[in-house]
């Protein structure tokens, strides 16, 4: 296999440390968390106490001051273990960066240290019942009042970390008549009157992930909670477009790591499982199928690692990130399906890791923008977009 060169010894040391944390604080509990539909809040506080949240945030704001590869190593380890209930990635590498990149100094100092410690859990509320991949279709409104505050109304759905969220970055129209150009981002805290967390949503997979509905009924959001303050009013759509490539790369990273884990589990299974007096691995079809899958995952990993090099230099363009997201998640689902088949009847049993991984994989082709939307983004970069 091609040796990976993007990680330093320091990154690998961090990976080992986080793996030990997972073995101690996550692995023994994840099955129970799947049953209850959310992870225990205590795991967030323990992660913060051990320095495993907001790894790329500057030290002055309570973060570790590391590069994105520390977060990549964490994402890969969680995916490798099948611990899909843990929402650290969204919290640390989507919510916190919005505040760091666009927030006022007061907002950074108010929220980032609390996110880094695990005192607060962060979520971002984009999707609505009638607006998913098409963020221009957001209908939630935040109308400015005479005192400078905003009156927020609307609902959001499919919100990761929504059940635990203490801080939500909400996408809303502050100038509804302007369409996408009238979009802003607001910082809504748990406990604000009119803000309600709806039911936890029961899903095909990601059963330990606390995905929820959120409702905003005349929530009075202070002027100080407009992300970035007045200079960022009506610039929310631009912020979203700037951050989506990194979000999509995170999905690609986890797709490749989960696919490799599935292959590893399956290789061990076909060595151990015997059929007609010999291991399943002795059959040519089994060996060739796994050889095909491993080749495709190796190709995907090399591409993703190259994209990560571009991320570190702030050179990753939207079209390439979209390629990575759609290609790797399609591949992830293909790998999971083939590995389930090689597990036979055991591949249909929930207690077997490959079964959970199969269910968890399906949403990867949907969130972060559906793969059909990714192809549309790519064609537009090729000059083939619809007029």
C-alpha positions in Angstrom: 0.0 0.0 0.0 1.1 3.6 -0.6 2.6 5.1 2.5 0.8 8.2 3.8 3.0 11.2 4.1 0.7 13.9 5.3 0.9 13.1 9.0 3.9 14.0 11.2 5.0 12.0 14.3 3.2 14.5 16.4 -0.1 13.8 14.5 0.4 10.1 15.0 1.1 10.5 18.7 -2.1 12.5 19.0 -3.9 9.7 17.1 -2.7 7.1 19.6 -3.7 9.3 22.5 -7.2 9.8 21.1 -7.5 6.1 20.4 -6.9 5.4 24.0 -9.5 7.9 25.0 -12.0 6.2 22.6 -11.2 2.8 24.1 -11.8 4.1 27.6 -14.6 6.6 27.3 -16.5 5.8 24.1 -16.3 2.1 23.0 -17.8 0.6 26.2 -20.8 2.9 26.0 -21.6 3.4 22.3 -24.1 0.5 22.0 -26.1 1.9 25.0 -26.0 5.3 23.5 -27.5 3.9 20.3 -30.3 2.5 22.3 -31.1 5.8 24.0 -30.6 7.9 20.9 -27.9 10.2 22.1 -24.5 10.1 23.7 -24.1 11.0 27.4 -23.3 14.7 28.0 -20.3 13.6 30.2 -18.3 12.4 27.1 -18.2 16.0 25.9 -16.9 17.3 29.2 -14.3 14.5 29.3 -13.2 15.3 25.7 -12.8 19.0 26.6 -10.9 18.2 29.7 -8.5 16.1 27.7 -8.0 18.7 25.0 -9.9 16.8 22.3 -12.3 19.6 21.3 -11.6 22.6 19.1 -8.2 21.3 18.1 -7.5 23.9 15.5 -8.8 26.9 17.5 -6.1 29.3 18.7 -4.8 28.8 22.2 -5.9 32.3 23.1 -9.5 31.1 22.7 -9.0 27.9 24.6 -8.1 25.7 21.6 -5.1 23.5 21.0 -3.7 25.7 18.2 -3.1 22.7 15.9 -3.5 22.3 12.2 -6.4 20.5 10.6 -4.6 17.2 10.4 -5.1 16.7 14.1 -8.8 16.9 13.5 -8.5 14.6 10.5 -6.8 12.0 12.7 -9.6 12.3 15.2 -12.3 11.9 12.5 -10.5 8.9 11.0 -10.3 7.2 14.4 -14.0 7.7 15.2 -14.9 6.4 11.7 -12.6 3.5 12.1 -14.3 2.5 15.3 -17.8 3.1 14.0 -18.5 5.6 16.7 -20.9 7.7 14.6 -22.8 9.1 17.6 -19.9 11.4 18.5 -20.5 14.9 17.1 -17.1 16.3 17.8 -16.3 17.0 14.2 -19.3 19.3 13.6 -18.8 21.0 16.9 -15.0 21.6 16.5 -14.6 21.9 12.7 -17.8 23.5 11.5 -19.4 25.5 14.4 -16.2 26.8 16.0 -14.6 27.9 12.7 -17.7 30.0 11.8 -17.2 31.9 15.0 -13.4 32.2 14.6 -13.5 33.3 10.9 -16.6 35.6 11.1 -17.3 36.4 14.7 -16.6 39.6 16.6 -13.8 39.6 19.1 -16.4 39.5 21.9 -18.1 36.5 20.3 -14.9 34.6 20.0 -14.0 35.2 23.6 -17.5 34.5 24.8 -18.0 31.1 23.0 -14.8 29.5 21.8 -13.3 28.7 25.2 -16.6 27.2 26.3 -16.8 25.1 23.2 -13.2 23.9 23.7 -13.9 22.9 27.3 -17.1 21.0 26.5 -19.1 23.3 28.6 -21.1 24.2 25.5 -22.1 21.9 22.7 -22.4 23.5 19.3 -24.7 22.9 16.3 -25.4 24.6 13.0 -29.0 24.9 11.7 -29.2 25.1 8.0 -31.7 22.4 6.8 -35.4 23.1 6.9 -38.4 20.9 6.1 -38.5 22.5 2.6 -34.8 23.4 2.2 -31.9 20.9 2.4 -29.2 21.1 -0.2 -30.6 24.3 -1.6 -29.7 26.8 1.0 -31.1 29.7 -1.0 -34.5 28.2 -0.2 -34.2 28.9 3.5 -37.5 30.4 4.9 -36.6 31.2 8.5 -36.6 34.9 9.0 -34.8 37.2 11.5 -36.3 40.6 11.2 -34.5 43.5 12.8 -36.4 45.4 15.5 -36.1 49.0 16.5 -33.8 48.2 19.4 -31.4 46.4 17.0 -32.4 42.9 18.1 -33.8 40.3 15.6 -37.1 38.5 15.9 -36.3 35.0 14.7 -39.1 32.7 13.3 -38.9 29.3 11.6 -37.9 25.7 12.0 -35.0 23.5 11.3 -34.6 19.8 10.9 -32.0 17.0 10.7 -29.8 19.1 13.1 -26.8 17.1 14.4 -26.0 17.8 18.1 -29.4 19.4 18.2 -30.5 17.6 21.4 -27.5 18.7 23.4 -26.8 22.0 21.7 -26.2 25.0 23.9 -25.2 27.2 21.0 -26.7 27.1 17.5 -25.5 29.0 14.4 -28.8 29.6 12.7 -29.1 30.4 9.0 -32.0 32.9 8.5 -33.1 35.6 6.1 -32.6 39.1 7.6 -33.7 40.6 4.3 -36.2 38.1 2.8 -36.8 40.2 -0.3 -33.1 39.9 -1.3 -33.1 36.1 -1.5 -29.7 34.5 -0.9 -28.1 38.0 -0.6 -30.3 38.6 2.4 -29.1 35.7 4.5 -27.3 36.1 7.9 -26.0 33.9 10.6 -27.3 34.3 14.2 -26.0 32.8 17.5 -28.9 31.4 19.4 -28.3 30.0 22.9 -30.3 27.4 24.7 -32.8 29.1 27.1 -33.7 32.0 24.9 -37.5 32.4 25.1 -39.2 30.9 22.1 -36.3 28.6 21.2 -37.4 24.9 21.5 -35.7 21.6 20.8 -38.1 19.2 19.2 -38.1 15.4 19.2 -35.0 13.4 18.6 -35.4 12.0 15.1 -35.3 8.2 14.6 -33.0 7.4 11.7 -31.9 4.5 9.5 -28.4 4.8 11.0 -26.3 7.1 13.2 -28.6 6.0 16.0 -26.4 7.4 18.8 -26.2 10.8 17.1 -28.7 13.3 18.7 -30.3 14.6 15.5 -33.2 16.8 16.3 -35.8 19.4 15.1 -35.4 23.0 16.3 -38.2 25.6 16.5 -37.9 29.4 16.7 -41.1 31.2 17.7 -40.5 35.0 18.0 -37.1 34.4 19.5 -35.6 37.8 20.3 -31.9 37.5 19.4 -29.9 40.4 20.7 -27.9 42.6 18.3 -24.7 41.2 19.8 -25.7 37.7 18.6 -25.6 38.5 14.9 -22.5 36.6 13.8 -19.8 39.1 13.0 -21.9 42.1 13.9 -23.3 44.6 11.5 -20.5 44.2 8.9 -21.6 40.6 8.3 -25.3 41.4 7.9 -26.7 39.7 4.8 -23.4 38.0 4.1 -24.3 34.7 5.6 -24.7 32.9 2.2 -21.1 33.9 1.3 -19.9 32.5 4.6 -21.7 29.2 4.0 -20.2 28.9 0.5 -16.7 29.6 1.9 -16.9 26.9 4.6 -18.8 24.2 2.7 -15.6 22.8 0.9 -14.0 22.0 4.2 -17.3 20.5 5.5 -17.4 18.3 2.4 -13.8 17.2 2.8 -14.6 16.1 6.4 -17.3 13.8 5.0 -14.8 12.4 2.4 -12.3 11.8 5.2 -14.7 9.8 7.2 -16.0 7.9 4.1 -12.6 6.6 3.3 -11.7 5.7 6.9 -15.0 3.9 7.3 -14.6 2.0 4.1 -11.1 0.9 5.1 -12.4 -0.3 8.4 -15.1 -2.3 6.7 -12.5 -4.0 4.5 -10.4 -4.8 7.5 -13.3 -6.3 9.4 -14.3 -8.4 6.4 -10.8 -9.7 5.7 -10.7 -11.0 9.3 -14.2 -12.5 9.0 -13.5 -14.4 5.7 -10.3 -15.8 7.2 -12.2 -17.1 10.2 -15.5 -18.2 8.7 -15.5 -21.6 7.1 -17.9 -22.8 4.3 -17.8 -26.3 2.7 -14.8 -27.2 4.9 -12.6 -24.2 4.0 -12.3 -20.5 4.9 -14.5 -18.1 2.9 -11.2 -16.4 2.0 -10.1 -19.5 0.0 -12.7 -18.8 -2.7 -11.4 -16.8 -5.6 -14.5 -14.6 -5.8 -13.9 -13.5 -2.2 -10.3 -12.6 -2.7 -10.8 -10.8 -6.0 -13.8 -8.8 -4.7 -11.7 -7.7 -1.7 -8.8 -6.9 -4.0 -11.1 -4.7 -6.1 -12.5 -2.9 -3.1 -9.0 -2.3 -1.5 -7.8 -0.9 -4.8 -10.6 1.6 -5.0 -10.2 2.7 -1.4 -6.5 3.1 -1.9 -7.2 5.4 -4.9 -9.7 7.3 -2.9 -7.3 7.8 0.0 -4.5 9.1 -2.2 -7.0 11.6 -3.7 -8.3 12.7 -0.3 -4.8 13.1 1.1 -3.9 15.3 -1.8 -7.0 17.4 -1.2 -6.0 17.7 2.5 -2.6 19.1 1.4 -4.6 21.7 -0.6 -6.8 22.4 2.5 -3.7 23.1 4.6 -2.6 25.7 2.0 -6.1 27.2 1.6 -6.1 26.1 -2.1 -8.9 23.6 -2.2 -11.6 24.8 -4.6 -15.3 24.0 -4.3 -15.5 21.7 -7.3 -12.6 19.5 -6.2 -14.1 19.2 -2.7 -17.4 18.3 -4.3 -15.6 15.6 -6.3 -14.1 14.2 -3.2 -17.4 14.2 -1.3 -19.4 12.5 -4.0 -16.8 10.0 -5.1 -15.8 8.7 -1.7 -19.3 8.5 -0.3 -20.6 6.6 -3.3 -17.6 4.3 -2.8 -18.2 4.0 0.9 -21.8 2.7 0.2 -20.5 0.3 -2.4 -17.8 -1.1 0.0 -20.4 -1.5 2.8 -22.8 -3.4 0.5 -20.1 -5.8 -0.8 -18.8 -6.4 2.7 -22.2 -7.1 4.1 -22.6 -9.7 1.3 -19.3 -11.4 2.2 -20.5 -11.6 5.8 -23.6 -13.6 4.7 -26.4 -13.8 7.3 -24.2 -12.2 10.0 -24.0 -9.1 7.8 -27.7 -8.6 8.6 -27.3 -8.8 12.4 -27.3 -5.4 14.2 -24.6 -6.5 16.7 -22.1 -7.1 13.9 -20.1 -3.9 13.1 -20.5 -4.1 9.4 -24.3 -4.0 9.7 -24.1 -0.7 11.7 -21.6 0.7 9.2 -23.9 -0.2 6.3 -26.8 1.7 7.9 -24.6 4.6 8.9 -23.0 5.0 5.5 -26.2 5.8 3.5 -26.6 9.4 4.8 -23.1 10.3 3.6 -24.4 10.7 0.1 -27.1 13.1 1.3 -25.9 15.5 3.9 -23.4 18.3 3.2 -25.2 18.6 -0.1 -26.5 15.6 -2.0 -24.2 13.9 -4.4 -26.5 15.0 -7.2 -25.8 18.6 -6.1 -22.1 17.8 -6.0 -22.2 16.8 -9.7 -24.0 20.1 -10.5 -21.3 22.1 -8.8 -18.7 20.2 -10.8 -20.4 20.7 -14.1 -20.7 24.4 -13.4 -16.9 24.6 -12.8 -16.6 22.9 -16.2 -18.6 25.6 -17.9 -21.6 23.2 -18.4 -24.1 24.7 -15.9 -27.6 25.4 -16.9 -28.2 29.0 -18.0 
